[in-house]
């Protein structure tokens, strides 16, 4: 029997976290792309926080997704509470084995379950409409980040 405390990651779990994060991020991003939205991962917001996934719809809708690899990851931070002013919709994305009952209530967020190959929305989030000036600022930040990353692939000196 292990001497690990319940709810805390053991050596194997702590090693698996980056793989789970990558898989959930990839699957959730693919889902939004399949829905016709543009996606940027690790987008720095004006408040200094970095959103795991930001999806931009053709109608300008901004969706932020916070990826959680497990309970220790979820319990370790509450930065997601600061994303609301920067999106119209907010989701958590988790792996299929995440204990869903531990996530916040539906009145604050949607829920996506994902693996490396795709994702499914289990719960739609409430919709908050961004002010036009904030929407423009986020859209410009999204575009500039995507353009810099593309140029960085084309020209390694950037």
C-alpha positions as YAML, in Angstrom:
chain: A
units: angstrom
residues:
- id: 1
  name: UNK
  ca: [0.00, 0.00, 0.00]
- id: 2
  name: UNK
  ca: [1.24, 3.48, -0.84]
- id: 3
  name: UNK
  ca: [1.90, 6.12, 1.79]
- id: 4
  name: UNK
  ca: [0.67, 8.89, -0.52]
- id: 5
  name: UNK
  ca: [-2.12, 11.06, 0.86]
- id: 6
  name: UNK
  ca: [-5.45, 10.83, -0.92]
- id: 7
  name: UNK
  ca: [-5.84, 13.63, -3.45]
- id: 8
  name: UNK
  ca: [-2.12, 14.31, -3.73]
- id: 9
  name: UNK
  ca: [-0.15, 13.18, -6.76]
- id: 10
  name: UNK
  ca: [2.40, 10.46, -6.39]
- id: 11
  name: UNK
  ca: [5.56, 10.25, -8.51]
- id: 12
  name: UNK
  ca: [3.74, 8.69, -11.47]
- id: 13
  name: UNK
  ca: [0.90, 11.25, -11.35]
- id: 14
  name: UNK
  ca: [3.26, 14.23, -11.23]
- id: 15
  name: UNK
  ca: [5.09, 12.91, -14.29]
- id: 16
  name: UNK
  ca: [1.83, 12.35, -16.17]
- id: 17
  name: UNK
  ca: [0.49, 15.90, -15.65]
- id: 18
  name: UNK
  ca: [2.29, 17.51, -18.63]
- id: 19
  name: UNK
  ca: [1.12, 14.71, -20.93]
- id: 20
  name: UNK
  ca: [-2.47, 15.07, -19.75]
- id: 21
  name: UNK
  ca: [-2.33, 18.85, -20.15]
- id: 22
  name: UNK
  ca: [-0.97, 18.54, -23.69]
- id: 23
  name: UNK
  ca: [-3.57, 15.92, -24.64]
- id: 24
  name: UNK
  ca: [-6.55, 17.87, -23.24]
- id: 25
  name: UNK
  ca: [-5.29, 21.12, -24.80]
- id: 26
  name: UNK
  ca: [-4.83, 19.48, -28.18]
- id: 27
  name: UNK
  ca: [-8.25, 17.82, -28.17]
- id: 28
  name: UNK
  ca: [-10.09, 20.95, -27.03]
- id: 29
  name: UNK
  ca: [-8.26, 23.13, -29.57]
- id: 30
  name: UNK
  ca: [-9.13, 20.65, -32.34]
- id: 31
  name: UNK
  ca: [-12.78, 20.77, -31.34]
- id: 32
  name: UNK
  ca: [-12.91, 24.57, -31.60]
- id: 33
  name: UNK
  ca: [-11.09, 24.46, -34.95]
- id: 34
  name: UNK
  ca: [-13.59, 21.87, -36.18]
- id: 35
  name: UNK
  ca: [-16.31, 24.33, -35.18]
- id: 36
  name: UNK
  ca: [-14.69, 26.93, -37.48]
- id: 37
  name: UNK
  ca: [-12.99, 29.00, -34.79]
- id: 38
  name: UNK
  ca: [-9.42, 30.26, -34.70]
- id: 39
  name: UNK
  ca: [-7.39, 29.09, -31.71]
- id: 40
  name: UNK
  ca: [-4.36, 30.45, -29.87]
- id: 41
  name: UNK
  ca: [-2.92, 28.62, -26.87]
- id: 42
  name: UNK
  ca: [-1.11, 30.27, -23.98]
- id: 43
  name: UNK
  ca: [-2.41, 33.77, -24.77]
- id: 44
  name: UNK
  ca: [-1.27, 36.45, -22.34]
- id: 45
  name: UNK
  ca: [-4.15, 38.70, -21.33]
- id: 46
  name: UNK
  ca: [-3.99, 42.40, -20.41]
- id: 47
  name: UNK
  ca: [-4.15, 41.51, -16.70]
- id: 48
  name: UNK
  ca: [-0.95, 39.45, -17.03]
- id: 49
  name: UNK
  ca: [-2.69, 36.08, -16.81]
- id: 50
  name: UNK
  ca: [-2.10, 33.50, -19.51]
- id: 51
  name: UNK
  ca: [-5.17, 31.71, -20.86]
- id: 52
  name: UNK
  ca: [-4.59, 28.07, -21.82]
- id: 53
  name: UNK
  ca: [-6.84, 28.27, -24.91]
- id: 54
  name: UNK
  ca: [-8.54, 31.23, -26.53]
- id: 55
  name: UNK
  ca: [-10.95, 30.57, -29.39]
- id: 56
  name: UNK
  ca: [-12.20, 33.35, -31.63]
- id: 57
  name: UNK
  ca: [-15.44, 32.75, -33.49]
- id: 58
  name: UNK
  ca: [-16.34, 34.21, -36.88]
- id: 59
  name: UNK
  ca: [-18.85, 36.47, -35.12]
- id: 60
  name: UNK
  ca: [-16.14, 37.78, -32.76]
- id: 61
  name: UNK
  ca: [-17.15, 35.64, -29.79]
- id: 62
  name: UNK
  ca: [-14.18, 35.13, -27.46]
- id: 63
  name: UNK
  ca: [-14.01, 31.85, -25.56]
- id: 64
  name: UNK
  ca: [-11.41, 31.09, -22.91]
- id: 65
  name: UNK
  ca: [-10.69, 27.52, -21.84]
- id: 66
  name: UNK
  ca: [-8.81, 26.62, -18.67]
- id: 67
  name: UNK
  ca: [-7.22, 23.17, -18.96]
- id: 68
  name: UNK
  ca: [-6.95, 21.12, -15.79]
- id: 69
  name: UNK
  ca: [-4.88, 17.94, -15.75]
- id: 70
  name: UNK
  ca: [-6.21, 16.65, -12.44]
- id: 71
  name: UNK
  ca: [-7.40, 17.59, -8.97]
- id: 72
  name: UNK
  ca: [-4.00, 18.80, -7.74]
- id: 73
  name: UNK
  ca: [-3.82, 21.15, -10.75]
- id: 74
  name: UNK
  ca: [-7.36, 22.37, -10.12]
- id: 75
  name: UNK
  ca: [-6.74, 22.91, -6.40]
- id: 76
  name: UNK
  ca: [-3.40, 24.65, -6.93]
- id: 77
  name: UNK
  ca: [-4.73, 27.85, -8.47]
- id: 78
  name: UNK
  ca: [-7.81, 29.97, -8.87]
- id: 79
  name: UNK
  ca: [-6.47, 32.25, -11.60]
- id: 80
  name: UNK
  ca: [-9.37, 31.18, -13.80]
- id: 81
  name: UNK
  ca: [-11.60, 33.50, -11.75]
- id: 82
  name: UNK
  ca: [-9.77, 36.41, -13.38]
- id: 83
  name: UNK
  ca: [-10.62, 35.37, -16.97]
- id: 84
  name: UNK
  ca: [-14.27, 36.44, -16.95]
- id: 85
  name: UNK
  ca: [-13.67, 40.07, -17.95]
- id: 86
  name: UNK
  ca: [-11.77, 38.87, -21.06]
- id: 87
  name: UNK
  ca: [-14.27, 36.49, -22.65]
- id: 88
  name: UNK
  ca: [-17.84, 35.95, -23.68]
- id: 89
  name: UNK
  ca: [-17.70, 32.28, -22.67]
- id: 90
  name: UNK
  ca: [-15.53, 30.37, -20.21]
- id: 91
  name: UNK
  ca: [-14.96, 26.60, -20.07]
- id: 92
  name: UNK
  ca: [-12.94, 24.12, -18.10]
- id: 93
  name: UNK
  ca: [-11.44, 21.32, -20.19]
- id: 94
  name: UNK
  ca: [-10.53, 18.11, -18.41]
- id: 95
  name: UNK
  ca: [-9.61, 14.52, -19.22]
- id: 96
  name: UNK
  ca: [-12.30, 11.82, -19.22]
- id: 97
  name: UNK
  ca: [-11.25, 10.53, -15.79]
- id: 98
  name: UNK
  ca: [-11.41, 13.91, -14.02]
- id: 99
  name: UNK
  ca: [-13.97, 13.93, -11.15]
- id: 100
  name: UNK
  ca: [-16.46, 16.35, -12.74]
- id: 101
  name: UNK
  ca: [-18.35, 16.95, -9.50]
- id: 102
  name: UNK
  ca: [-15.33, 18.88, -8.19]
- id: 103
  name: UNK
  ca: [-15.64, 21.60, -10.85]
- id: 104
  name: UNK
  ca: [-17.55, 24.86, -10.24]
- id: 105
  name: UNK
  ca: [-21.28, 25.20, -10.82]
- id: 106
  name: UNK
  ca: [-22.74, 25.64, -14.31]
- id: 107
  name: UNK
  ca: [-23.63, 29.27, -13.57]
- id: 108
  name: UNK
  ca: [-19.98, 30.29, -13.98]
- id: 109
  name: UNK
  ca: [-18.51, 27.94, -16.58]
- id: 110
  name: UNK
  ca: [-18.98, 25.37, -19.28]
- id: 111
  name: UNK
  ca: [-17.39, 21.94, -19.34]
- id: 112
  name: UNK
  ca: [-15.38, 20.16, -22.01]
- id: 113
  name: UNK
  ca: [-14.04, 16.61, -21.76]
- id: 114
  name: UNK
  ca: [-11.09, 16.00, -24.07]
- id: 115
  name: UNK
  ca: [-8.32, 13.64, -25.00]
- id: 116
  name: UNK
  ca: [-5.54, 14.08, -27.55]
- id: 117
  name: UNK
  ca: [-7.84, 13.37, -30.50]
- id: 118
  name: UNK
  ca: [-10.91, 15.45, -29.81]
- id: 119
  name: UNK
  ca: [-13.34, 16.83, -27.29]
- id: 120
  name: UNK
  ca: [-16.98, 17.11, -26.42]
- id: 121
  name: UNK
  ca: [-18.87, 19.93, -24.75]
- id: 122
  name: UNK
  ca: [-20.77, 18.41, -21.84]
- id: 123
  name: UNK
  ca: [-22.12, 21.71, -20.55]
- id: 124
  name: UNK
  ca: [-22.48, 25.08, -22.24]
- id: 125
  name: UNK
  ca: [-21.38, 28.10, -20.24]
- id: 126
  name: UNK
  ca: [-23.37, 31.21, -19.51]
- id: 127
  name: UNK
  ca: [-22.70, 33.96, -22.05]
- id: 128
  name: UNK
  ca: [-21.40, 37.35, -20.97]
- id: 129
  name: UNK
  ca: [-21.03, 39.90, -23.75]
- id: 130
  name: UNK
  ca: [-17.75, 41.79, -23.80]
- id: 131
  name: UNK
  ca: [-17.80, 45.55, -24.17]
- id: 132
  name: UNK
  ca: [-16.83, 46.56, -27.74]
- id: 133
  name: UNK
  ca: [-13.53, 48.19, -26.68]
- id: 134
  name: UNK
  ca: [-12.48, 45.11, -24.68]
- id: 135
  name: UNK
  ca: [-13.46, 42.81, -27.58]
- id: 136
  name: UNK
  ca: [-11.34, 44.87, -29.98]
- id: 137
  name: UNK
  ca: [-8.35, 44.82, -27.62]
- id: 138
  name: UNK
  ca: [-8.53, 41.06, -27.13]
- id: 139
  name: UNK
  ca: [-9.01, 40.43, -30.85]
- id: 140
  name: UNK
  ca: [-5.96, 42.57, -31.67]
- id: 141
  name: UNK
  ca: [-3.87, 40.80, -29.01]
- id: 142
  name: UNK
  ca: [-5.03, 37.43, -30.42]
- id: 143
  name: UNK
  ca: [-4.10, 38.45, -33.99]
- id: 144
  name: UNK
  ca: [-0.73, 39.91, -33.03]
- id: 145
  name: UNK
  ca: [0.21, 36.83, -30.99]
- id: 146
  name: UNK
  ca: [-0.78, 34.47, -33.82]
- id: 147
  name: UNK
  ca: [1.16, 36.54, -36.38]
- id: 148
  name: UNK
  ca: [4.33, 36.64, -34.20]
- id: 149
  name: UNK
  ca: [4.19, 32.88, -33.69]
- id: 150
  name: UNK
  ca: [3.78, 32.23, -37.40]
- id: 151
  name: UNK
  ca: [6.67, 34.54, -38.25]
- id: 152
  name: UNK
  ca: [8.76, 32.82, -35.58]
- id: 153
  name: UNK
  ca: [8.30, 29.54, -37.43]
- id: 154
  name: UNK
  ca: [9.32, 31.16, -40.69]
- id: 155
  name: UNK
  ca: [12.25, 33.16, -39.30]
- id: 156
  name: UNK
  ca: [13.99, 31.66, -36.24]
- id: 157
  name: UNK
  ca: [15.70, 34.94, -35.30]
- id: 158
  name: UNK
  ca: [12.37, 36.30, -34.02]
...
